[in-house]
Amino acid sequence: MKVNTLPQKIILTIYDPEVSQLIERLKARDDFKALRLQQLLALPDLTRTEHSPIEILVDAVLRLSRFEDFDVIEVPEIVSVKNNFDLLNAPMDHVSRKETDTYYLEPGWLLRTQTTVMWPFYLTEEKKKQLEEKGEVGALCYGKVYRKDEIDRSHYPVFHQIDGLYITKKSKKIIGIPELTEVLVDIAKQIYGPNVEYHILKDSFPFTDPSIEVGIKWNDEWLEILGAGVVHTQVLKNLGIDPEEYNGWAFGFGLERLAMIKMEIPDIRIFWSKDPRITSQFKDLNSKFKEVSKYPMTYRDISFVVGKDMNMNNYYEIIRSCAGDLVEKVELLDKYENTEKFGEDKISYTFRTVYRSHERTLTNDEVNAIHAQIQKRTEEEFKAVVR
């Protein structure tokens, strides 16, 4: 396994003219959803933030010699449903399409849920002509992706992925499980060391078939970390490439999980810290996180009656928008129905929100102010009755 001296630079940045208009319309709005989307888009891309563990990880992947001739591309963070889901063979009833999981700006437009969305951006008519002439093309794409999720130490609504895509003529090479395994094992060894113990498992993705996942043994525990597959024939057709003549492989994975394992980072919020006592710790892949101080936690409970159609992820969005990175986790303590007391379409929830900063001790006044804001938002957005 050879390694490049320096990672490649982005040689292709792809724009979508409709995105700038979408952003202008978004900025003109002042509703909760619009303000939340603006809040998320304003967060920095940690794959391009110097000394971030995420950037360190990306550079390690880029240094692999197998990628030295690959294009490194950057694509929009606001994308169409067609590019993010339809062309990539996502079933119409797939959970990721639901507004409870995905951030939609307008009908047909969303914050990308995966860097796999780079496929339709990359495979332009010009690139397909190059594919025909050279017999192969390859690209890497990395950056922020967005998904609504629960609140705990391992989930955050903005995280980072890296994707790779390689298409070749079948007359040149037939792609199968051995090629997928080789790519993923190279990446695993680059990050976790040449002697890392690994195993291969079957997996499933809408845009690849067959698909595999690589797991590594780390601290006597098997962890599944990387996924890849043979590019699905239907996706090739969707992108205007003849699957009878061409085939390819693709990989994609989240970067936070890999960095948390490798650098012993216990809380996903640490990636977003601007505290120099924290950011200065990350120099290279062998850096290990050390707690600067164990600041105390505090918590607040809230109970309310709300319609049964309330979605948990949308409620967590309210908490995140109010508390930001000061919230460590949210626990559902209790839920119950009482038709006589609340009505048939109502339910009572009790949540506990745990607050803790990795940088300082929180005051009761600021936590109370945040919690009061969460209560107000809960009443306004969900028409809830706080008990």
C-alpha positions as CSV (number, residue, x, y, z in Angstrom):
1,M,0.0,0.0,0.0
2,K,1.7,3.1,-1.3
3,V,0.9,6.6,0.1
4,N,1.1,10.0,-1.6
5,T,3.3,12.7,-0.3
6,L,0.5,15.3,-0.4
7,P,-3.3,15.0,-0.7
8,Q,-4.9,16.3,-3.9
9,K,-6.5,19.7,-4.1
10,I,-10.0,20.2,-5.3
11,I,-9.8,20.5,-9.0
12,L,-13.5,20.7,-9.8
13,T,-16.2,22.8,-7.9
14,I,-19.6,22.2,-9.3
15,Y,-22.4,24.8,-8.9
16,D,-26.1,24.7,-9.4
17,P,-27.5,28.0,-10.5
18,E,-30.8,27.3,-8.8
19,V,-29.2,27.1,-5.4
20,S,-28.4,30.8,-5.1
21,Q,-32.0,31.6,-5.7
22,L,-33.1,29.1,-3.1
23,I,-30.8,30.6,-0.5
24,E,-32.1,34.1,-1.2
25,R,-35.7,32.9,-0.7
26,L,-34.6,31.1,2.5
27,K,-33.0,34.3,3.9
28,A,-36.2,36.2,3.3
29,R,-38.1,34.0,5.6
30,D,-38.3,34.3,9.4
31,D,-40.2,31.1,10.3
32,F,-38.7,28.6,12.7
33,K,-37.9,26.1,9.9
34,A,-36.1,28.7,7.8
35,L,-34.1,30.0,10.7
36,R,-33.1,26.5,11.7
37,L,-31.9,25.8,8.1
38,Q,-29.9,29.0,8.1
39,Q,-28.4,28.0,11.4
40,L,-27.3,24.6,10.0
41,L,-25.9,25.9,6.8
42,A,-23.8,28.5,8.7
43,L,-21.8,25.7,10.5
44,P,-18.3,25.3,9.2
45,D,-17.3,22.4,7.0
46,L,-14.9,20.5,9.2
47,T,-13.4,18.6,6.3
48,R,-11.9,21.9,5.3
49,T,-11.1,23.2,8.8
50,E,-7.4,23.1,9.6
51,H,-6.5,20.7,12.5
52,S,-10.0,19.3,12.8
53,P,-9.9,15.6,13.4
54,I,-12.3,15.4,10.4
55,E,-9.9,17.2,8.1
56,I,-7.0,15.0,9.3
57,L,-9.0,11.9,8.5
58,V,-9.9,13.1,5.0
59,D,-6.3,13.9,4.2
60,A,-5.3,10.4,5.3
61,V,-7.7,8.9,2.7
62,L,-6.6,11.3,0.0
63,R,-3.0,10.3,0.5
64,L,-3.7,6.7,-0.7
65,S,-1.9,6.1,-4.0
66,R,-4.9,4.3,-5.4
67,F,-6.7,7.8,-5.5
68,E,-3.8,9.8,-7.0
69,D,-5.5,10.1,-10.4
70,F,-9.0,10.7,-9.0
71,D,-10.8,14.0,-9.5
72,V,-11.5,15.6,-6.1
73,I,-14.8,17.5,-6.4
74,E,-17.0,19.8,-4.4
75,V,-20.8,19.8,-5.0
76,P,-23.6,21.9,-3.5
77,E,-25.0,21.3,0.0
78,I,-28.5,22.2,-1.2
79,V,-29.6,19.6,-3.8
80,S,-32.7,18.4,-5.6
81,V,-34.7,15.4,-4.6
82,K,-34.0,14.0,-8.0
83,N,-30.2,14.0,-7.5
84,N,-30.2,13.0,-3.8
85,F,-32.8,10.2,-4.0
86,D,-34.4,9.5,-7.4
87,L,-31.3,9.0,-9.5
88,L,-29.6,7.0,-6.8
89,N,-32.4,4.4,-6.7
90,A,-33.8,5.3,-3.3
91,P,-37.3,3.7,-2.9
92,M,-40.2,6.2,-2.8
93,D,-41.2,4.9,0.7
94,H,-37.7,5.0,2.1
95,V,-37.6,6.6,5.6
96,S,-34.8,9.0,4.5
97,R,-37.2,10.8,2.2
98,K,-39.5,11.7,5.0
99,E,-39.5,15.3,6.4
100,T,-39.0,13.8,9.9
101,D,-35.6,12.7,8.8
102,T,-34.5,15.1,6.1
103,Y,-34.3,18.9,6.0
104,Y,-36.4,20.2,3.1
105,L,-36.2,23.9,2.0
106,E,-39.0,23.8,-0.5
107,P,-40.8,21.0,-2.4
108,G,-38.1,19.2,-4.4
109,W,-35.1,20.7,-2.6
110,L,-33.2,19.6,0.5
111,L,-30.0,19.7,2.5
112,R,-28.0,16.8,1.1
113,T,-28.3,13.7,3.2
114,Q,-25.2,12.0,1.7
115,T,-22.1,12.9,-0.3
116,T,-23.1,10.1,-2.7
117,V,-25.2,12.9,-4.3
118,M,-22.0,13.8,-6.1
119,W,-22.6,11.0,-8.7
120,P,-25.0,12.9,-10.9
121,F,-23.0,16.1,-10.5
122,Y,-19.8,14.4,-11.6
123,L,-21.0,12.3,-14.5
124,T,-21.7,15.1,-16.9
125,E,-21.8,14.7,-20.7
126,E,-18.2,15.9,-20.8
127,K,-17.1,13.4,-18.1
128,K,-18.9,10.6,-19.9
129,K,-17.1,11.5,-23.1
130,Q,-13.8,11.3,-21.1
131,L,-15.0,7.9,-19.8
132,E,-15.5,6.7,-23.3
133,E,-12.1,7.9,-24.4
134,K,-10.0,6.8,-21.4
135,G,-12.1,3.8,-20.4
136,E,-12.2,4.9,-16.7
137,V,-13.0,7.9,-14.4
138,G,-12.8,8.3,-10.7
139,A,-13.8,10.9,-8.2
140,L,-13.8,11.7,-4.4
141,C,-16.1,14.0,-2.7
142,Y,-16.4,15.0,1.0
143,G,-18.1,17.5,3.2
144,K,-21.1,18.3,5.4
145,V,-24.4,16.3,5.2
146,Y,-27.6,16.8,7.1
147,R,-30.1,14.5,8.9
148,K,-32.5,15.0,11.7
149,D,-31.7,12.6,14.6
150,E,-31.9,12.0,18.3
151,I,-29.7,13.9,20.8
152,D,-26.9,12.1,22.5
153,R,-23.1,11.9,22.5
154,S,-22.9,10.2,19.1
155,H,-25.5,12.0,17.0
156,Y,-25.5,15.5,15.5
157,P,-27.7,16.9,12.8
158,V,-24.7,18.0,10.7
159,F,-21.9,15.5,10.2
160,H,-19.4,14.7,7.5
161,Q,-18.9,12.0,4.9
162,I,-16.5,11.0,2.1
163,D,-17.5,9.2,-1.0
164,G,-15.5,7.6,-3.8
165,L,-16.7,6.5,-7.3
166,Y,-14.9,4.6,-10.0
167,I,-16.4,3.7,-13.3
168,T,-14.6,1.6,-15.9
169,K,-15.3,-0.3,-19.2
170,K,-16.0,-4.0,-18.6
171,S,-13.6,-4.7,-21.4
172,K,-10.9,-3.2,-19.1
173,K,-12.0,-4.7,-15.7
174,I,-14.9,-6.5,-14.2
175,I,-15.7,-5.1,-10.7
176,G,-16.7,-7.5,-7.9
177,I,-16.4,-8.2,-4.2
178,P,-12.5,-8.6,-4.4
179,E,-12.2,-5.0,-5.7
180,L,-14.6,-3.7,-3.1
181,T,-12.7,-5.5,-0.3
182,E,-9.3,-4.2,-1.5
183,V,-10.5,-0.6,-1.5
184,L,-12.1,-0.7,2.0
185,V,-9.1,-2.6,3.5
186,D,-6.7,-0.1,2.1
187,I,-8.7,2.7,3.8
188,A,-9.1,0.8,7.1
189,K,-5.3,0.2,7.3
190,Q,-4.5,3.7,6.4
191,I,-6.6,5.0,9.3
192,Y,-6.1,2.3,11.9
193,G,-2.7,0.9,11.0
194,P,-1.4,-1.9,8.8
195,N,-2.0,-4.6,11.4
196,V,-5.6,-3.8,12.1
197,E,-7.8,-6.9,12.3
198,Y,-10.8,-6.8,10.0
199,H,-13.7,-8.8,8.7
200,I,-16.1,-8.5,5.7
201,L,-19.8,-8.6,6.0
202,K,-22.6,-8.3,3.4
203,D,-24.5,-5.0,3.3
204,S,-27.2,-3.3,1.3
205,F,-27.5,0.1,-0.2
206,P,-30.0,1.4,-2.8
207,F,-27.3,2.5,-5.2
208,T,-25.0,-0.5,-5.1
209,D,-25.4,-4.3,-5.6
210,P,-23.7,-6.3,-4.3
211,S,-22.6,-4.4,-1.2
212,I,-20.2,-5.1,1.6
213,E,-19.1,-3.6,4.9
214,V,-15.8,-3.8,6.7
215,G,-15.6,-4.1,10.4
216,I,-12.4,-3.7,12.5
217,K,-11.5,-5.1,15.9
218,W,-10.7,-2.2,18.2
219,N,-10.2,-2.5,22.0
220,D,-11.5,-6.1,21.7
221,E,-14.8,-5.0,20.1
222,W,-15.9,-5.5,16.5
223,L,-17.0,-2.2,14.9
224,E,-18.5,-1.8,11.5
225,I,-17.0,1.3,9.9
226,L,-16.8,1.3,6.1
227,G,-19.3,0.4,3.3
228,A,-18.9,-0.1,-0.5
229,G,-20.6,-1.8,-3.4
230,V,-20.7,-2.4,-7.1
231,V,-22.5,0.5,-8.7
232,H,-26.1,-0.6,-9.3
233,T,-27.0,-1.2,-12.9
234,Q,-30.2,0.8,-12.6
235,V,-28.2,3.8,-11.3
236,L,-25.9,3.6,-14.2
237,K,-28.9,3.6,-16.5
238,N,-30.4,6.6,-14.6
239,L,-27.1,8.5,-15.1
240,G,-27.0,7.7,-18.8
241,I,-24.3,5.0,-18.7
242,D,-24.8,1.6,-20.4
243,P,-24.4,-1.1,-17.7
244,E,-23.7,-3.6,-20.5
245,E,-20.5,-1.7,-21.3
246,Y,-19.5,-0.2,-18.0
247,N,-19.3,-1.2,-14.3
248,G,-17.8,0.4,-11.2
249,W,-17.4,0.5,-7.5
250,A,-18.3,3.1,-4.9
251,F,-17.7,3.7,-1.2
252,G,-19.1,6.1,1.3
253,F,-18.9,6.5,5.0
254,G,-19.3,9.0,7.9
255,L,-16.1,10.5,9.3
256,E,-17.1,11.3,12.9
257,R,-17.5,7.7,13.9
258,L,-14.1,6.8,12.6
259,A,-12.4,9.7,14.2
260,M,-14.2,9.1,17.6
261,I,-12.9,5.5,17.6
262,K,-9.3,6.4,16.4
263,M,-8.8,9.5,18.5
264,E,-10.8,8.5,21.6
265,I,-13.3,11.3,21.3
266,P,-16.2,10.6,23.7
267,D,-18.7,13.3,22.5
268,I,-19.5,14.3,19.0
269,R,-19.9,18.0,20.1
270,I,-16.1,18.1,20.6
271,F,-15.6,18.3,16.9
272,W,-17.3,21.7,16.9
273,S,-15.4,23.2,19.8
274,K,-13.4,26.4,19.2
275,D,-11.7,26.2,22.6
276,P,-7.9,26.2,21.8
277,R,-7.4,23.8,24.7
278,I,-9.4,21.3,22.7
279,T,-8.5,22.2,19.1
280,S,-4.8,22.3,19.8
281,Q,-4.8,18.6,20.7
282,F,-5.4,17.4,17.1
283,K,-2.2,17.3,15.1
284,D,-2.4,14.0,13.2
285,L,-4.1,10.6,13.1
286,N,-2.3,9.5,16.2
287,S,-3.7,12.3,18.4
288,K,-5.8,11.3,21.4
289,F,-8.3,13.5,23.0
290,K,-7.8,14.4,26.7
291,E,-10.5,16.0,28.7
292,V,-9.5,19.6,29.6
293,S,-11.7,19.5,32.6
294,K,-14.8,17.6,33.7
295,Y,-17.5,20.3,33.9
296,P,-20.6,19.5,35.8
297,M,-23.9,18.5,34.2
298,T,-27.3,19.9,35.0
299,Y,-30.7,18.9,33.7
300,R,-34.2,20.2,33.3
301,D,-37.4,18.2,32.8
302,I,-40.4,19.2,30.8
303,S,-43.8,17.5,30.6
304,F,-46.5,18.4,28.0
305,V,-49.6,17.1,26.3
306,V,-49.4,17.1,22.5
307,G,-51.0,15.6,19.4
308,K,-50.0,12.0,18.7
309,D,-48.6,13.0,15.3
310,M,-45.7,14.9,16.9
311,N,-42.4,13.5,15.6
312,M,-39.5,13.1,18.0
313,N,-36.9,14.2,15.6
314,N,-38.8,17.5,14.9
315,Y,-39.0,18.0,18.7
316,Y,-35.3,17.4,19.1
317,E,-34.8,20.1,16.4
318,I,-36.4,22.6,18.7
319,I,-34.1,21.7,21.5
320,R,-31.0,21.9,19.3
321,S,-32.0,25.2,17.9
322,C,-32.4,26.7,21.4
323,A,-29.6,25.0,23.3
324,G,-27.0,24.5,20.5
325,D,-24.0,22.5,21.7
326,L,-24.8,23.0,25.4
327,V,-27.2,20.0,25.3
328,E,-25.5,16.7,25.9
329,K,-28.5,14.4,25.5
330,V,-32.3,14.2,25.7
331,E,-34.1,11.3,27.3
332,L,-37.7,10.3,27.1
333,L,-38.6,9.6,30.7
334,D,-42.3,8.9,30.3
335,K,-45.2,8.8,27.9
336,Y,-48.8,7.9,28.5
337,E,-52.3,8.2,27.1
338,N,-55.4,9.0,28.9
339,T,-58.4,9.5,26.6
340,E,-60.6,10.7,29.4
341,K,-58.1,13.3,30.6
342,F,-56.4,14.4,27.3
343,G,-58.6,13.2,24.5
344,E,-58.2,10.4,21.9
345,D,-55.7,12.2,19.7
346,K,-53.4,13.4,22.5
347,I,-50.5,12.0,24.4
348,S,-48.4,13.1,27.4
349,Y,-44.6,13.1,27.3
350,T,-41.9,13.8,29.9
351,F,-38.4,14.6,28.6
352,R,-35.2,15.2,30.5
353,T,-32.6,17.5,28.8
354,V,-29.1,17.1,30.1
355,Y,-26.9,20.2,29.7
356,R,-23.1,20.2,29.9
357,S,-20.3,22.1,28.2
358,H,-16.8,20.8,27.5
359,E,-15.4,24.3,27.9
360,R,-17.0,25.9,31.0
361,T,-19.5,25.5,33.9
362,L,-23.0,26.5,32.9
363,T,-24.9,28.9,35.2
364,N,-28.4,28.2,36.4
365,D,-29.6,31.4,34.9
366,E,-28.5,30.6,31.4
367,V,-29.8,27.0,31.5
368,N,-33.2,28.3,32.9
369,A,-33.3,30.9,30.1
370,I,-32.7,28.2,27.4
371,H,-35.2,25.8,29.0
372,A,-37.8,28.6,29.0
373,Q,-37.2,29.2,25.3
374,I,-37.6,25.4,24.6
375,Q,-40.9,25.5,26.5
376,K,-42.1,28.5,24.5
377,R,-41.1,26.8,21.2
378,T,-42.8,23.6,22.2
379,E,-46.0,25.4,22.9
380,E,-45.8,27.5,19.6
381,E,-44.6,24.9,17.2
382,F,-46.6,21.8,18.4
383,K,-49.5,23.6,20.1
384,A,-48.5,21.6,23.2
385,V,-49.9,22.2,26.7
386,V,-47.0,22.2,29.2
387,R,-48.0,20.6,32.5
